[in-house]
Amino acid sequence: MITVAKIEDIISQIIDNNTFLVEARVHTGNRIMVFVDKKQGETSLQDCSDISRKLEEALNRDQEDFELEVSSPG
């Protein structure tokens, strides 16, 4: 089972010092929503894409399927 705690743990390992996790949610059907922002500067589409790719690599689709969305709150 994919949990918010698991997502938060993975995110803390893959984001840089200027980026922080705003919120992580896991909805029914393993629909994962992650919101990240930057302390300085704007969060770009590339930032979200990089985090999404790394998070997807850390989760095992063979064990459990999921839908992943990474975005900034703004």
C-alpha positions, 0 to 999 in steps of 0.5 A: 500500500502506498502511503503519504508517509512513504511518499514524504520519505521518498520526496525528502530524499530526492528534492534539493535544499531550495525545494520543499514539499507543500503537501502529499495526498494518496487518494482511492485507487492510488492516485498520488498528488504531490505539491512542491514549491521553492524557497527562492525562485519559481517552481518550473515545469521541469522541476515538477517533471524531474521530481515526478520521474524520480518518485516514479522510479522509487515506487515499484509499479510491478508491486502496485499500480498508481497514478502520479501528479506532481505540481506547484500550488501556485 
